[in-house]
Amino acid sequence: MFFGAKIYFPRAENYDAVEKEADQLEKYDGDFQYTNKGFYHKQKKPIELIKWDEIISVYSFNIPISKHKRETGIEIITDKSSYEFNTSTSGIEKLTNEMYNHLSDWQLNSPTIRINNHGLEKTKLYERHHEKNL
C-alpha cells in the first residue's frame, strides 16, 4: 500500500508522511460542499444541489489520453443529469468517501468493462435499486 501511495505523493518521505497527506485529501472539500441531502459542485454555474437520493448510478472510468497515460475518474448519473469528475478535480477523494457513506449497496467487486475501441473502461460502483410496493 505504501508503495502505491508513494506514487501519488512523491514528496512524502516515509509512511507517516504519506498517510498524513492521504488523510488531509480525504478531509478536503475542494470543489464540493456537502449537506445531509447531497452535495454542490461549486465550479458548476449555476450551482445546483446534487441530491443523494437522485443518484441512479456511479461508475469509475479509465481512458487512454496518450500512449503512456490514462485519465481516471468517476461518472455520476442522476435523475436530472450526469457529471464526470477526474482525478484532477479538487476534492474528489472526499467526494468518493461521501458517496460511499450516503449510498447503500456500494459494489466493490464489479467487473471492469471495455466500452469502446478507444480503450474506455468503466466499472459500476453503485446502482440505485427501487423497492417494489406490494
Backbone hydrogen bonds in HBPLUS format (Angstrom, degrees):
<---DONOR---> <-ACCEPTOR-->    atom                        ^
c    i                          cat <-CA-CA->   ^        H-A-AA   ^      H-
h    n   atom  resd res      DA  || num        DHA   H-A  angle D-A-AA Bond
n    s   type  num  typ     dist DA aas  dist angle  dist       angle   num
A0005-ALA N   A0001-MET O   2.91 MM   4  6.16 164.8  1.94 157.3 161.8     1
A0006-LYS N   A0002-PHE O   2.80 MM   4  5.94 145.2  1.92 146.0 156.2     2
A0007-ILE N   A0004-GLY O   3.16 MM   3  5.41 137.8  2.35 101.3 112.1     3
A0008-TYR N   A0005-ALA O   3.00 MM   3  5.27 122.4  2.35 102.5 116.2     4
A0009-PHE N   A0005-ALA O   2.96 MM   4  6.21 140.0  2.12 146.8 159.3     5
A0012-ALA N   A0009-PHE O   3.10 MM   3  5.72 149.7  2.19 117.9 125.6     6
A0018-VAL N   A0014-ASN O   3.03 MM   4  6.36 158.9  2.08 156.7 163.0     7
A0019-GLU N   A0015-TYR O   2.85 MM   4  6.08 166.6  1.87 157.8 161.6     8
A0020-LYS N   A0016-ASP O   2.91 MM   4  6.03 155.8  1.97 144.0 150.8     9
A0021-GLU N   A0017-ALA O   3.02 MM   4  6.20 161.6  2.05 146.9 151.4    10
A0022-ALA N   A0018-VAL O   2.94 MM   4  6.14 160.1  1.98 153.0 158.7    11
A0023-ASP N   A0019-GLU O   2.90 MM   4  6.07 158.9  1.95 148.4 154.3    12
A0024-GLN N   A0020-LYS O   3.01 MM   4  6.25 153.2  2.08 146.5 153.5    13
A0025-LEU N   A0021-GLU O   3.11 MM   4  6.39 155.1  2.17 146.1 152.0    14
A0026-GLU N   A0022-ALA O   3.07 MM   4  6.34 151.7  2.15 148.5 156.0    15
A0027-LYS N   A0024-GLN O   3.19 MM   3  5.27 147.5  2.30  99.7 109.3    16
A0028-TYR N   A0025-LEU O   3.27 MM   3  5.06 151.8  2.35  97.0 105.2    17
A0032-PHE N   A0029-ASP O   3.05 MM   3  5.32 161.0  2.08 125.6 130.2    18
A0031-ASP N   A0090-SER O   2.79 MM  59  5.42 172.7  1.80 133.9 131.9    19
A0042-LYS N   A0031-ASP O   2.70 MM  11  5.35 146.2  1.81 156.2 164.4    20
A0033-GLN N   A0040-TYR O   3.00 MM   7  5.07 145.9  2.12 137.3 144.7    21
A0040-TYR N   A0033-GLN O   2.75 MM   7  5.07 157.6  1.80 150.7 158.7    22
A0035-THR N   A0038-GLY O   2.82 MM   3  5.29 162.0  1.85 163.0 157.4    23
A0052-TRP N   A0037-LYS O   2.88 MM  15  6.07 158.7  1.93 138.8 144.9    24
A0039-PHE N   A0050-ILE O   2.95 MM  11  5.33 154.9  2.02 137.4 143.1    25
A0050-ILE N   A0039-PHE O   2.78 MM  11  5.33 175.1  1.79 158.7 159.9    26
A0044-LYS N   A0041-HIS O   3.12 MM   3  5.74 158.9  2.16 118.6 124.7    27
A0054-GLU N   A0051-LYS O   3.08 MM   3  5.28 157.1  2.14 106.5 113.7    28
A0055-ILE N   A0052-TRP O   3.23 MM   3  5.59 165.0  2.25 111.5 116.1    29
A0079-ASP N   A0054-GLU O   2.88 MM  25  5.42 132.3  2.11 139.5 154.3    30
A0056-ILE N   A0077-ILE O   2.71 MM  21  5.58 152.0  1.79 144.1 154.0    31
A0128-ARG N   A0056-ILE O   2.75 MM  72  5.08 165.4  1.77 156.2 156.7    32
A0057-SER N   A0077-ILE O   3.19 MM  20  5.29 159.1  2.24 139.1 143.8    33
A0077-ILE N   A0057-SER O   2.92 MM  20  5.29 174.6  1.92 156.6 157.9    34
A0058-VAL N   A0126-TYR O   2.99 MM  68  4.99 153.2  2.06 132.5 133.4    35
A0125-LEU N   A0058-VAL O   2.78 MM  67  5.44 164.9  1.80 152.3 155.5    36
A0126-TYR N   A0058-VAL O   3.19 MM  68  4.99 151.7  2.28 140.8 138.8    37
A0059-TYR N   A0075-GLU O   2.88 MM  16  5.10 160.4  1.91 148.4 155.1    38
A0075-GLU N   A0059-TYR O   2.74 MM  16  5.10 158.2  1.79 150.8 157.1    39
A0060-SER N   A0123-THR O   2.88 MM  63  5.22 158.9  1.92 150.3 154.4    40
A0123-THR N   A0060-SER O   2.98 MM  63  5.22 152.2  2.06 144.5 149.5    41
A0061-PHE N   A0073-GLY O   2.91 MM  12  5.42 157.4  1.96 136.3 139.2    42
A0073-GLY N   A0061-PHE O   3.11 MM  12  5.42 145.4  2.24 143.5 144.3    43
A0062-ASN N   A0121-GLU O   2.93 MM  59  5.18 141.6  2.08 150.5 155.2    44
A0121-GLU N   A0062-ASN O   2.88 MM  59  5.18 155.9  1.93 148.2 156.2    45
A0063-ILE N   A0071-GLU O   2.90 MM   8  5.34 159.9  1.94 150.8 157.3    46
A0071-GLU N   A0063-ILE O   2.73 MM   8  5.34 165.6  1.75 159.8 159.1    47
A0065-ILE N   A0069-LYS O   2.95 MM   4  5.84 168.5  1.97 142.7 146.5    48
A0066-SER N   A0069-LYS O   3.28 MM   3  5.17 147.5  2.39 149.1 141.4    49
A0087-THR N   A0072-THR O   3.00 MM  15  6.05 142.7  2.15 161.0 153.6    50
A0074-ILE N   A0085-PHE O   2.78 MM  11  5.45 157.6  1.83 159.7 164.8    51
A0085-PHE N   A0074-ILE O   2.93 MM  11  5.45 163.1  1.96 160.2 165.8    52
A0076-ILE N   A0083-TYR O   2.78 MM   7  5.11 161.2  1.81 149.9 156.6    53
A0083-TYR N   A0076-ILE O   2.79 MM   7  5.11 150.5  1.87 147.2 156.8    54
A0078-THR N   A0081-SER O   2.74 MM   3  5.29 173.0  1.75 172.1 172.2    55
A0089-THR N   A0086-ASN O   2.88 MM   3  5.55 166.9  1.90 125.1 128.9    56
A0092-ILE N   A0089-THR O   3.26 MM   3  5.74 151.8  2.35 142.4 136.9    57
A0095-LEU N   A0091-GLY O   3.09 MM   4  6.35 161.5  2.13 153.1 158.9    58
A0096-THR N   A0092-ILE O   2.98 MM   4  6.12 162.1  2.01 148.1 151.5    59
A0097-ASN N   A0093-GLU O   3.20 MM   4  6.50 157.0  2.26 143.0 149.0    60
A0098-GLU N   A0094-LYS O   2.79 MM   4  6.03 159.0  1.84 156.6 162.7    61
A0099-MET N   A0095-LEU O   2.91 MM   4  6.16 160.2  1.95 154.7 159.4    62
A0100-TYR N   A0096-THR O   3.06 MM   4  6.24 160.3  2.10 145.6 151.1    63
A0101-ASN N   A0097-ASN O   2.99 MM   4  6.24 149.3  2.09 145.0 153.2    64
A0102-HIS N   A0098-GLU O   2.95 MM   4  6.13 141.1  2.10 145.9 156.2    65
A0103-LEU N   A0099-MET O   2.87 MM   4  5.66 146.4  1.98 156.4 160.3    66
A0107-GLN N   A0125-LEU O   2.55 MM  18  4.78 170.4  1.56 152.8 152.9    67
A0113-ILE N   A0122-LYS O   2.82 MM   9  5.43 168.4  1.83 159.2 159.5    68
A0122-LYS N   A0113-ILE O   2.93 MM   9  5.43 159.3  1.97 149.0 153.2    69
A0115-ILE N   A0120-LEU O   2.74 MM   5  5.47 166.1  1.76 156.3 161.3    70
A0119-GLY N   A0116-ASN O   3.39 MM   3  5.96 167.1  2.41 113.7 115.8    71
